[in-house]
Each structure stands twice: as structure tokens, then as C-alpha cells.
Amino acid sequence: MRENQNKFPIGKLKHKFLLKMLKKFISNTHLEDDRVIMGSSIGEDAAVIDMGDNYLVAKTDPITFATDAIGYYAVNVNVNDVVCTGATPKWFQSTILLPQKLTDEDLIENIFKNIHDTCKSLGISVIGGHTEITSDLTRPIIVGSLLGEVEKDKLVLTSGAKAGDSIILTKGIFIEGTSIIAREKENILKDKGYSVEFIEKCKDYLFNPGISVFKEALLSNDNFKINSMHDPTEGGLFCGIAEMAIASNLGVLIEKTKINVLPEPTELSKVFDLNPYNTISSGSLLISIEEEFAADLIDLMTKNGIDSELIGQFTSKKEKYLVIDDNNKKTPMSYTETDEITKLFN
């Protein structure tokens, strides 16, 4: 009986089970500390602590699928969640776990350099961490931790979306997944006859369009009153939208034809039988803004070289998540916490 209870799929815990754990063990602990503005909650990817004049934003996130450029991934996935609160990222730490049989000086130096160069480019100080060689690992794992600061009137929470808000998506979807697949499954793509040029373009998704939302998040919050921002990671776009709706206690209506599925992700979806709407998508940014300001925000993004689209709106119908499909019919938005890319790593 115990064995069956422990059989969880790779990836995020299911929202219902996670909520059960938070309610049972964690969610109320911060009530004893009135300086904790945001603690553990579904859809909220960073904690917020009152430091007097400003808020301190704290985030931790691991990298478990990627090995190539893992330090770059580790910094940016943490940065994304911090800037989605409107905060400026400041201080980074990491726990680096390395596989005993595969680790050499070059691997260690490459990871350290990745982290250093990425943090330096974003004005972030590396303030410590821990590194060890660990038995039974098959690839490196990095758990990053990032602190940032935000003025109190600039704080953005995932739970801040309002009924009637427009939902804007930047860049397109399946960005991080495309880079991971090209870097981790390059030989499979070569065996299937894909050109070096195609594979290299997919690898370059790490930088172009890129997994960072640093620029667009700060650009949005500096120029508009943003109600909510969210970085769709594991579970992809639809899971990210659902997390915003859950956190804000709202429903959602999405126009599927407005979602930009880029050419290379479209091709990889076919090759590996993946649903692009449920595949890891760091680099995409979901923004909830009052309808009257949506067109102006999209215009600002365009002027700054960032593609964006209005893909839907939040509704007052709680837990009703709908998609208008290609035939103009409303169907339930099918989302899962288990990312499609896990099929490649089972």
C-alpha cells in the first residue's frame, strides 16, 4: 500500500495535493510573522517580506532537465519569478549537486563561469552557496536562490488579476523546451535527419527569443499598472494561465488562434509527440492588465522589439477555464502540472 502511495509522476506536484500539504503544514505558519506579506500559495512563485521602506522578494527554483548551460538556466529561471513581482533581482546563491561519475574540472568551471557571467550581466551579486559531488546522480542539478527588492507600491502578485483583465502573452510558447530538447536530444534529431542549422537554431532559443523575461517584466511594470504577471514554466502555457486563475480565484477565456506557437517548437512537437501548450516555456511572460491599457502595452512591447499578443481575458466564473478553438467553439482548457517534456526523460 505504501509503495503505491509514493508513485508520483516526474515534475510538479498536482495542485490539489500541494494545496493539501500547504494547508496542513505550511500556509498558516507565516501568520505569526506580520512581516511576511506573501508566503506559500499556489501560483505565487516568490515570497515577499516587509523590510520597512521596501519589500524583500525571495525565490528558489531548481534546474533538473538541462545540463548544457545549466548555470545560465539556473540564474534566469529564478530571475524570471523575481521580476514577475516587479522587483529588481539583487543577490544569488546556489546549491550545485554534481554526479560522481561524470564530473571533472571543466564541468565545474563551466558551471561557475555560467553563473558568474549571467549574474554579472544582470547586475546581480553572487553571495554564496554550496557545491558537492553526489552519488547516484546521472546529471548535474542546481537549486538556485535569489533575493530582490521592490518598492511597496510597485509590488505585483500572481493573485492580483481581476475579472475583465486582458491577458497578454510575450514572444510565444515552448521556448525553454525547444532549447532543452535541442541540447539534450541532439543525437536523436540528427538520426531523424534534421540539419545542423535547424538544431543550432533550436539550441539558440536559450538566447533568442530567450528564456529571460527580465526586460519585458520591468518594462511593463515601470510604465503601467500591472495587476498580475506570471512566468509559465513546468506545465507550459496552460498550466501558467491556470495558476494565475487559481491564485486570483477567477475563470479564464483564451483564444487559441492568438497563441504564437513558433515554427521550431511546432516541429519538435510533432517529432516527440508533445503538446506545445503544456510544454515548459520559460521566456514567455503572461501579463494581466486592465483592458483599456492592453493595446498601449502591446505597442510599447513592439517598440522595444518584443513580440506580444492579446490572447484572452480573465472572467468572474471561478474554476471555469475555457479555450475558443480553431472552429470558434468553447472547450475546456486542458492543463496538467506534469510537463510534456518529462516524456523525454522518463
C-alpha positions as CSV (number, residue, x, y, z in Angstrom):
1,M,0.0,0.0,0.0
2,R,2.8,2.4,0.9
3,E,4.6,1.7,-2.4
4,N,1.6,2.8,-4.5
5,Q,1.2,6.0,-2.4
6,N,4.7,7.0,-3.4
7,K,4.3,6.7,-7.1
8,F,4.2,10.4,-8.2
9,P,4.9,11.5,-11.8
10,I,8.0,13.5,-12.6
11,G,7.6,17.2,-12.3
12,K,5.4,19.5,-10.2
13,L,3.1,18.1,-7.5
14,K,-0.6,18.2,-8.5
15,H,-2.2,21.5,-7.4
16,K,-4.8,19.8,-5.3
17,F,-2.2,17.7,-3.4
18,L,0.2,20.6,-3.0
19,L,-2.7,22.7,-1.6
20,K,-3.4,19.9,0.9
21,M,0.2,19.9,2.0
22,L,0.3,23.7,2.3
23,K,-2.9,23.9,4.3
24,K,-1.7,21.0,6.6
25,F,1.8,22.1,7.3
26,I,2.9,25.5,5.9
27,S,0.3,28.1,4.9
28,N,-0.6,29.3,8.4
29,T,3.0,29.5,9.8
30,H,3.6,33.0,8.4
31,L,0.5,34.3,10.2
32,E,2.7,34.5,13.3
33,D,5.0,36.9,11.5
34,D,3.3,40.0,10.2
35,R,6.3,40.9,8.1
36,V,5.5,38.1,5.7
37,I,3.4,39.7,3.0
38,M,3.2,36.7,0.8
39,G,4.1,33.1,1.8
40,S,3.4,29.7,0.3
41,S,0.5,29.8,-2.1
42,I,-0.5,28.1,-5.5
43,G,0.6,30.3,-8.3
44,E,2.8,32.6,-6.2
45,D,6.4,31.8,-7.2
46,A,8.2,34.1,-4.7
47,A,7.8,35.1,-1.1
48,V,7.5,38.8,-0.1
49,I,8.8,40.2,3.2
50,D,8.4,43.7,4.6
51,M,11.8,45.3,5.2
52,G,10.5,48.7,6.2
53,D,10.8,51.1,3.2
54,N,10.8,48.3,0.6
55,Y,9.8,44.7,0.2
56,L,12.3,41.9,0.0
57,V,11.4,39.2,-2.6
58,A,12.8,35.7,-2.1
59,K,12.8,32.9,-4.7
60,T,14.2,29.4,-5.1
61,D,14.0,27.1,-8.1
62,P,15.9,24.1,-9.4
63,I,17.2,23.1,-12.8
64,T,16.7,19.3,-13.3
65,F,16.2,18.7,-17.0
66,A,19.1,20.7,-18.6
67,T,22.8,20.0,-18.4
68,D,24.3,22.2,-21.1
69,A,24.4,25.9,-20.0
70,I,22.8,24.8,-16.7
71,G,24.2,27.8,-14.8
72,Y,22.6,30.2,-17.3
73,Y,19.3,28.4,-16.8
74,A,19.6,28.4,-13.0
75,V,20.1,32.2,-12.8
76,N,17.4,33.1,-15.3
77,V,14.5,30.9,-14.1
78,N,15.0,32.5,-10.6
79,V,15.3,36.0,-12.1
80,N,12.1,35.5,-14.0
81,D,10.0,34.8,-11.0
82,V,11.5,37.7,-9.1
83,V,10.9,40.3,-11.8
84,C,7.3,39.0,-12.2
85,T,6.7,40.6,-8.8
86,G,8.0,43.9,-10.1
87,A,11.3,43.5,-8.1
88,T,14.9,44.1,-9.1
89,P,17.0,41.0,-8.6
90,K,20.0,41.6,-6.4
91,W,21.6,38.5,-4.6
92,F,22.0,35.0,-5.9
93,Q,23.0,31.7,-4.2
94,S,23.0,28.1,-5.4
95,T,23.4,24.6,-4.3
96,I,25.2,22.6,-7.0
97,L,24.9,18.8,-6.9
98,L,27.3,17.0,-9.3
99,P,27.3,13.4,-10.5
100,Q,30.2,11.4,-9.2
101,K,31.0,9.6,-12.4
102,L,30.7,12.5,-14.8
103,T,32.3,15.4,-13.0
104,D,35.6,16.9,-14.0
105,E,37.3,20.3,-13.6
106,D,35.9,21.5,-16.9
107,L,32.3,20.8,-15.9
108,I,32.7,22.6,-12.6
109,E,34.5,25.6,-14.1
110,N,31.9,25.9,-16.9
111,I,29.0,25.9,-14.3
112,F,30.7,28.5,-12.1
113,K,31.5,30.7,-15.2
114,N,27.9,30.4,-16.4
115,I,26.5,31.6,-13.1
116,H,29.1,34.4,-12.7
117,D,28.7,35.8,-16.2
118,T,24.9,35.6,-16.2
119,C,24.6,37.3,-12.8
120,K,27.2,40.0,-13.8
121,S,25.2,40.8,-17.0
122,L,22.0,41.4,-14.9
123,G,23.7,43.4,-12.1
124,I,23.3,40.5,-9.6
125,S,25.8,39.7,-6.9
126,V,26.7,36.1,-6.3
127,I,26.8,35.8,-2.5
128,G,27.5,32.2,-1.7
129,G,26.1,28.7,-2.0
130,H,27.2,25.1,-1.7
131,T,28.8,22.6,-4.2
132,E,29.3,18.8,-3.7
133,I,29.8,15.6,-5.7
134,T,26.8,13.4,-5.0
135,S,26.4,9.6,-5.6
136,D,23.6,8.2,-7.8
137,L,23.1,11.3,-9.9
138,T,23.0,10.9,-13.7
139,R,23.3,14.7,-14.4
140,P,24.1,17.9,-12.6
141,I,21.3,19.6,-10.6
142,I,21.4,23.3,-9.5
143,V,19.0,24.7,-6.9
144,G,19.1,28.5,-7.2
145,S,18.0,31.0,-4.6
146,L,17.6,34.7,-5.4
147,L,16.7,37.8,-3.4
148,G,15.4,41.1,-4.9
149,E,13.9,44.4,-3.8
150,V,10.7,46.2,-4.8
151,E,9.1,49.5,-3.8
152,K,5.9,48.8,-1.9
153,D,3.6,50.5,-4.5
154,K,5.2,48.5,-7.4
155,L,4.7,45.0,-6.0
156,V,2.9,42.6,-8.4
157,L,1.3,39.4,-7.2
158,T,0.0,36.5,-9.3
159,S,-3.2,36.7,-7.3
160,G,-3.7,40.3,-8.4
161,A,-5.6,39.5,-11.7
162,K,-9.1,40.9,-11.9
163,A,-12.2,39.9,-13.9
164,G,-12.2,41.6,-17.2
165,D,-8.4,41.9,-17.4
166,S,-6.8,41.3,-20.7
167,I,-4.1,38.6,-20.9
168,I,-1.1,39.4,-22.9
169,L,1.5,36.8,-23.9
170,T,5.0,37.8,-25.0
171,K,7.3,36.1,-27.5
172,G,5.3,32.8,-28.0
173,I,5.5,29.5,-26.2
174,F,7.6,26.3,-25.8
175,I,10.8,28.5,-25.7
176,E,12.8,26.8,-22.9
177,G,11.6,23.4,-24.0
178,T,12.9,23.9,-27.5
179,S,16.4,24.8,-26.2
180,I,16.4,21.8,-23.8
181,I,15.4,19.3,-26.4
182,A,18.0,20.5,-28.9
183,R,20.8,20.5,-26.4
184,E,19.9,17.2,-24.6
185,K,18.5,15.2,-27.5
186,E,20.7,16.4,-30.3
187,N,21.7,12.9,-31.5
188,I,18.0,11.9,-31.8
189,L,17.3,14.9,-34.0
190,K,20.4,14.1,-36.2
191,D,19.3,10.5,-36.5
192,K,15.9,11.7,-37.7
193,G,17.6,13.7,-40.4
194,Y,17.3,17.2,-39.1
195,S,20.0,19.6,-40.3
196,V,22.7,21.1,-38.1
197,E,21.2,24.5,-38.9
198,F,17.8,23.5,-37.5
199,I,19.3,22.0,-34.4
200,E,21.5,25.1,-33.8
201,K,18.6,27.4,-34.2
202,C,16.6,25.4,-31.6
203,K,19.6,25.5,-29.2
204,D,19.8,29.2,-29.7
205,Y,16.2,29.6,-28.3
206,L,18.0,29.8,-25.0
207,F,19.1,33.3,-26.0
208,N,16.8,34.1,-29.0
209,P,14.0,34.7,-28.3
210,G,15.5,33.7,-25.0
211,I,14.3,32.3,-21.7
212,S,14.7,35.6,-19.8
213,V,11.6,37.8,-19.2
214,F,13.7,40.4,-17.3
215,K,13.3,43.2,-19.9
216,E,9.6,42.8,-20.6
217,A,8.6,42.4,-17.0
218,L,10.4,45.5,-15.8
219,L,9.3,47.5,-18.9
220,S,5.7,46.6,-18.2
221,N,5.8,47.4,-14.5
222,D,7.7,50.7,-15.0
223,N,5.1,52.0,-17.4
224,F,1.7,50.6,-16.5
225,K,-0.3,49.4,-13.5
226,I,0.1,45.7,-13.9
227,N,-2.4,43.5,-12.0
228,S,-0.6,40.2,-12.3
229,M,2.4,38.7,-14.1
230,H,3.4,35.0,-14.4
231,D,6.2,33.0,-15.9
232,P,4.9,29.8,-17.4
233,T,7.5,27.1,-16.6
234,E,6.7,23.4,-16.0
235,G,3.3,22.5,-17.4
236,G,3.7,25.2,-20.0
237,L,1.3,28.0,-21.0
238,F,-2.0,26.4,-20.0
239,C,-0.7,25.5,-16.5
240,G,0.7,29.0,-16.1
241,I,-2.7,30.5,-17.0
242,A,-4.4,28.1,-14.6
243,E,-2.1,29.1,-11.8
244,M,-2.9,32.8,-12.3
245,A,-6.7,31.9,-12.3
246,I,-6.3,29.8,-9.2
247,A,-4.3,32.4,-7.3
248,S,-6.8,35.1,-8.3
249,N,-9.9,33.0,-7.8
250,L,-11.1,33.7,-11.4
251,G,-12.1,31.9,-14.6
252,V,-10.4,32.5,-17.9
253,L,-11.3,32.6,-21.6
254,I,-8.4,32.0,-24.1
255,E,-8.4,32.4,-27.9
256,K,-6.2,29.6,-29.1
257,T,-5.6,31.1,-32.6
258,K,-4.0,34.1,-30.9
259,I,-1.3,32.0,-29.2
260,N,2.0,32.2,-31.1
261,V,3.5,28.7,-31.4
262,L,6.8,29.3,-33.1
263,P,8.0,27.2,-36.1
264,E,10.7,25.2,-34.4
265,P,8.6,24.3,-31.4
266,T,5.8,23.3,-33.8
267,E,8.2,20.9,-35.5
268,L,9.6,19.5,-32.3
269,S,6.0,18.9,-31.0
270,K,5.5,16.6,-34.0
271,V,8.8,14.8,-33.7
272,F,8.4,14.0,-30.0
273,D,4.6,13.9,-29.8
274,L,4.4,16.8,-27.4
275,N,1.5,19.2,-26.7
276,P,3.1,22.7,-27.1
277,Y,0.6,24.3,-24.8
278,N,1.7,22.1,-21.9
279,T,5.5,22.2,-22.5
280,I,8.0,24.1,-20.4
281,S,8.0,27.7,-21.6
282,S,10.4,30.0,-19.6
283,G,10.8,33.0,-21.8
284,S,7.1,33.6,-22.2
285,L,5.5,36.2,-20.0
286,L,1.8,36.3,-19.1
287,I,0.6,39.8,-18.2
288,S,-2.8,40.7,-16.7
289,I,-3.7,44.3,-17.3
290,E,-6.9,46.3,-17.4
291,E,-8.5,46.0,-20.9
292,E,-8.2,49.8,-21.7
293,F,-4.4,49.6,-21.4
294,A,-3.7,46.4,-23.3
295,A,-3.2,47.9,-26.7
296,D,-0.8,50.5,-25.4
297,L,1.2,47.9,-23.6
298,I,1.4,45.8,-26.8
299,D,2.5,48.9,-28.7
300,L,5.3,49.5,-26.1
301,M,6.5,46.0,-26.4
302,T,6.6,46.3,-30.2
303,K,8.7,49.5,-30.0
304,N,11.1,47.6,-27.8
305,G,11.5,44.6,-30.1
306,I,9.3,42.2,-28.1
307,D,6.5,40.3,-29.9
308,S,3.3,40.1,-27.9
309,E,-0.3,39.2,-28.4
310,L,-3.7,39.6,-26.6
311,I,-4.7,36.0,-26.1
312,G,-7.8,36.3,-23.8
313,Q,-9.2,37.6,-20.6
314,F,-10.0,36.7,-17.0
315,T,-13.6,36.1,-16.1
316,S,-15.6,36.1,-12.9
317,K,-16.6,32.4,-13.4
318,K,-14.4,30.7,-10.9
319,E,-12.7,27.5,-11.9
320,K,-14.1,27.7,-15.4
321,Y,-11.2,27.7,-17.8
322,L,-12.3,27.8,-21.4
323,V,-10.5,27.9,-24.8
324,I,-12.0,29.2,-28.1
325,D,-10.6,26.6,-30.5
326,D,-9.9,26.8,-34.3
327,N,-13.6,26.2,-35.0
328,N,-14.7,29.1,-32.8
329,K,-16.1,26.6,-30.2
330,K,-15.6,26.9,-26.5
331,T,-13.9,23.9,-24.9
332,P,-12.3,23.3,-21.5
333,M,-8.7,24.4,-21.2
334,S,-6.8,21.1,-20.6
335,Y,-3.8,21.7,-18.4
336,T,-1.5,19.5,-16.4
337,E,1.1,20.1,-13.8
338,T,3.2,17.3,-15.3
339,D,5.2,18.9,-18.1
340,E,5.2,17.2,-21.6
341,I,9.0,17.3,-21.7
342,T,9.1,14.7,-18.9
343,K,8.2,12.1,-21.6
344,L,11.8,12.5,-22.9
345,F,13.5,12.0,-19.5
346,N,11.5,9.1,-18.0
